Amino acid sequence: TNIVHCTRYNKYLVVDWFIHHYYSKMIDFIKDLLLSPIEVNGIFGYVVIFTCIFIGHSFFNRLVESKKPVEQEEEVEEEDEEPQRNFTFEQLKYFDGKKDESTNEIKPVYLALNGLVFDVSDGRNFYGEGGPYEQFAGHECGVALAKMSFETSHLDDIAGCKDLSYVEKEELEGWIQKFQYYRCYPVRGRLIPDSDLPDPTRIITPEELAKNDGKGETPENYGTAPIYIGAGDKVYDVSFGGVTFYGEGCSYNVFA
């Protein structure tokens, strides 16, 4: 972290020094021009001076503008990206943007498009409580947005995304692109249909338990690899909500 901060500081220092150094040189140049024995007077003299000032001003603005993206880029690098997780339909419903009665805190606003779960909390005015799209919060709404429909029958129909018409699929892809690249809503993981969840009554061997430590291959349409934790005679897949605790590099990863 210290190296990143030092690198950022040096970038700013060099740019700031160059700006001030350039202005100092430009002022000295104008002074020398005015005091030089060459006749720089009349209209031509003013043209030369104002041309120098204009070029210098334009160059200075470019330097300042080139400095801004560097600052923004460094700020983005500082943010710790939250690891993706897997969601059940029931878990996704929790993130509806309303007040959590047990903590009195306002919950984030999540919604899914064809299984891809977005954190749209920055668009709370649209998708949060009281917003025009509040009924989408906490739901899979790919079919609804593809059809531009507010019918509740189109919510949580992840299988229906495969049956959309060509035009509707294009509309859905447009929404995904908008969320991901235009609105820049963070992707929190994947919504897993009940039909794709493993049989909860199956027997898991110690070898299978050890194999599912979160470092294995991510199954198709999953947000992250399964992370199994054994407790008594039960085995839990904590990739559904516990990645920040039991995932690779996290505090309790030794239990995975």
Legacy VTK file of the C-alpha trace (Angstrom):
# vtk DataFile Version 3.0
C-alpha trace
ASCII
DATASET POLYDATA
POINTS 256 float
0.000 0.000 0.000
2.819 2.376 0.859
4.413 1.811 -2.550
1.127 2.661 -4.309
0.770 5.870 -2.319
4.399 6.859 -3.025
3.995 6.193 -6.735
0.844 8.314 -6.862
2.553 11.112 -4.922
5.533 11.113 -7.274
3.261 11.308 -10.337
1.490 14.352 -8.942
4.767 15.935 -7.818
6.348 15.618 -11.260
3.278 17.052 -13.018
2.965 19.948 -10.542
6.668 20.745 -10.816
6.499 20.708 -14.599
3.493 23.068 -14.629
5.142 25.621 -12.331
8.489 25.274 -14.087
6.845 25.816 -17.464
5.018 28.962 -16.311
8.195 30.357 -14.824
10.050 29.790 -18.092
7.230 31.327 -20.121
7.232 34.504 -17.981
11.009 34.791 -18.303
10.718 34.361 -22.069
8.163 37.199 -22.356
10.355 39.470 -20.206
13.409 38.758 -22.371
11.329 39.343 -25.480
10.168 42.735 -24.268
13.662 43.799 -23.145
15.515 42.415 -26.155
17.190 44.865 -28.612
15.030 43.472 -31.376
12.164 45.795 -32.164
9.080 43.970 -30.904
6.527 46.732 -30.868
3.420 47.786 -32.607
0.768 45.332 -33.727
3.312 42.601 -34.588
4.767 42.728 -31.082
1.371 42.272 -29.484
0.611 39.393 -31.849
3.826 37.598 -30.811
3.159 38.101 -27.104
-0.494 37.009 -27.234
0.414 34.023 -29.401
2.926 32.876 -26.767
0.354 33.347 -24.004
-2.324 31.460 -25.966
-0.007 28.529 -26.706
1.129 28.421 -23.104
-2.429 28.543 -21.777
-3.527 25.707 -24.087
-0.547 23.590 -23.075
-1.221 24.239 -19.409
-4.858 23.119 -19.745
-3.735 19.901 -21.380
-1.387 19.212 -18.508
-4.129 19.777 -15.969
-6.581 17.559 -17.867
-3.980 14.811 -18.208
-3.527 14.920 -14.451
-7.217 14.308 -13.646
-7.502 10.789 -15.117
-4.397 9.767 -13.183
-6.066 10.815 -9.928
-9.296 9.016 -10.821
-7.416 5.896 -11.886
-5.494 5.783 -8.621
-8.703 6.210 -6.607
-10.246 3.236 -8.416
-7.142 1.141 -7.715
-7.472 1.889 -4.005
-10.959 0.420 -3.747
-11.024 -3.213 -2.654
-13.231 -5.115 -5.059
-15.740 -7.293 -3.245
-15.416 -10.952 -4.319
-18.358 -12.377 -6.210
-20.686 -14.833 -4.501
-23.557 -17.121 -5.361
-27.198 -16.244 -4.594
-30.354 -18.262 -4.160
-33.645 -16.602 -5.067
-34.481 -16.339 -1.385
-31.177 -14.638 -0.583
-31.573 -12.127 -3.408
-34.982 -11.053 -2.074
-33.290 -9.681 1.031
-31.574 -6.919 -0.986
-34.657 -4.830 -1.674
-33.303 -1.486 -0.421
-35.710 -1.305 2.501
-34.911 -0.928 6.194
-33.628 -4.027 7.950
-35.926 -4.305 10.968
-33.282 -6.134 13.029
-30.525 -3.539 12.516
-32.509 -0.427 11.496
-30.066 -0.022 8.595
-31.059 0.553 4.974
-30.289 -2.520 2.876
-28.443 -2.415 -0.466
-30.455 -2.703 -3.682
-29.630 -5.731 -5.825
-31.314 -7.117 -8.905
-30.403 -9.776 -11.453
-30.400 -9.765 -15.244
-30.274 -13.271 -16.724
-28.643 -14.458 -13.508
-26.045 -11.690 -13.265
-26.540 -9.906 -9.931
-25.928 -6.132 -9.916
-25.644 -3.788 -6.956
-27.802 -0.879 -8.106
-27.683 0.980 -4.793
-26.285 4.038 -6.610
-29.554 4.064 -8.557
-31.685 3.865 -5.425
-33.906 6.691 -6.714
-34.974 4.356 -9.530
-34.823 0.872 -7.986
-35.137 1.572 -4.263
-38.252 2.016 -2.171
-40.533 4.622 -3.735
-38.711 4.558 -7.080
-40.418 3.804 -10.414
-38.685 0.403 -10.678
-38.844 -0.594 -7.007
-40.659 -3.850 -7.776
-37.503 -5.113 -9.502
-35.386 -4.798 -6.340
-34.386 -8.192 -4.964
-35.551 -10.057 -8.072
-34.415 -11.540 -11.367
-35.925 -9.113 -13.861
-34.272 -10.006 -17.177
-37.516 -11.052 -18.870
-39.413 -8.050 -17.497
-36.866 -5.535 -18.813
-36.490 -7.352 -22.129
-40.245 -7.093 -22.631
-40.421 -3.626 -21.009
-43.093 -5.056 -18.727
-44.054 -4.382 -15.109
-46.033 -7.628 -14.820
-44.974 -9.526 -11.714
-45.359 -12.794 -13.647
-42.187 -11.842 -15.547
-40.117 -11.514 -12.376
-37.805 -14.336 -11.184
-38.208 -16.098 -14.535
-34.554 -16.788 -15.227
-35.415 -19.744 -17.472
-37.570 -17.423 -19.585
-34.454 -15.512 -20.696
-33.694 -18.431 -23.019
-37.134 -18.237 -24.656
-37.052 -14.552 -25.552
-37.382 -13.461 -29.165
-34.326 -12.161 -31.022
-35.398 -8.545 -30.481
-36.081 -9.170 -26.768
-32.679 -10.822 -26.311
-31.058 -7.782 -27.896
-33.010 -5.549 -25.513
-31.884 -7.639 -22.524
-28.258 -7.529 -23.660
-28.586 -3.765 -23.993
-29.698 -3.496 -20.361
-26.787 -5.672 -19.217
-24.325 -3.530 -21.168
-25.883 -0.369 -19.739
-25.682 -1.628 -16.166
-22.144 -2.941 -16.503
-20.379 -0.340 -18.641
-22.499 2.825 -18.679
-23.923 2.922 -15.174
-20.957 0.896 -13.835
-23.047 -0.983 -11.283
-20.868 -3.526 -9.437
-21.482 -7.196 -10.220
-21.957 -9.055 -6.932
-22.227 -12.574 -8.307
-24.643 -14.988 -9.946
-28.189 -16.058 -9.175
-28.426 -19.861 -9.126
-31.802 -21.400 -10.030
-33.136 -24.014 -7.613
-32.883 -26.586 -10.392
-29.088 -26.061 -10.541
-28.523 -26.431 -6.804
-27.017 -29.745 -5.630
-29.280 -32.270 -3.933
-29.255 -31.266 -0.231
-29.770 -34.885 0.869
-26.779 -36.386 -0.922
-23.871 -37.938 0.947
-20.576 -36.030 0.751
-17.323 -37.918 1.278
-14.358 -36.381 3.136
-12.502 -36.276 -0.194
-15.281 -34.250 -1.850
-15.467 -31.983 1.187
-11.725 -31.251 1.008
-11.878 -30.712 -2.744
-14.479 -27.926 -2.495
-12.297 -25.320 -0.799
-13.154 -22.414 -3.091
-10.028 -22.847 -5.213
-11.535 -25.323 -7.648
-13.214 -24.772 -10.974
-16.239 -22.476 -10.986
-19.317 -24.355 -12.290
-21.126 -22.920 -15.294
-23.357 -19.948 -14.406
-21.910 -19.759 -10.871
-20.328 -16.587 -9.518
-17.590 -18.438 -7.645
-16.430 -21.973 -6.905
-18.216 -23.875 -4.093
-16.762 -23.542 -0.600
-17.810 -26.427 1.661
-17.692 -26.246 5.439
-18.537 -29.282 7.566
-20.269 -28.790 10.917
-21.369 -31.941 12.725
-23.167 -34.179 10.263
-24.042 -31.323 7.898
-22.117 -29.654 5.062
-22.741 -26.033 4.076
-21.785 -24.314 0.826
-20.691 -20.929 2.146
-20.068 -19.576 -1.356
-23.700 -18.473 -0.937
-22.917 -15.496 1.266
-19.722 -16.360 3.129
-17.024 -15.735 0.521
-15.633 -12.709 2.385
-15.074 -14.912 5.453
-14.164 -18.329 4.064
-12.810 -17.483 0.589
-9.156 -17.653 -0.409
-7.060 -15.193 1.596
-9.851 -14.511 4.101
-9.826 -14.960 7.880
-11.545 -18.358 8.075
-10.280 -19.895 4.841
-8.469 -22.539 6.875
-11.887 -24.123 7.602
-12.755 -24.478 3.905
LINES 1 257
256 0 1 2 3 4 5 6 7 8 9 10 11 12 13 14 15 16 17 18 19 20 21 22 23 24 25 26 27 28 29 30 31 32 33 34 35 36 37 38 39 40 41 42 43 44 45 46 47 48 49 50 51 52 53 54 55 56 57 58 59 60 61 62 63 64 65 66 67 68 69 70 71 72 73 74 75 76 77 78 79 80 81 82 83 84 85 86 87 88 89 90 91 92 93 94 95 96 97 98 99 100 101 102 103 104 105 106 107 108 109 110 111 112 113 114 115 116 117 118 119 120 121 122 123 124 125 126 127 128 129 130 131 132 133 134 135 136 137 138 139 140 141 142 143 144 145 146 147 148 149 150 151 152 153 154 155 156 157 158 159 160 161 162 163 164 165 166 167 168 169 170 171 172 173 174 175 176 177 178 179 180 181 182 183 184 185 186 187 188 189 190 191 192 193 194 195 196 197 198 199 200 201 202 203 204 205 206 207 208 209 210 211 212 213 214 215 216 217 218 219 220 221 222 223 224 225 226 227 228 229 230 231 232 233 234 235 236 237 238 239 240 241 242 243 244 245 246 247 248 249 250 251 252 253 254 255
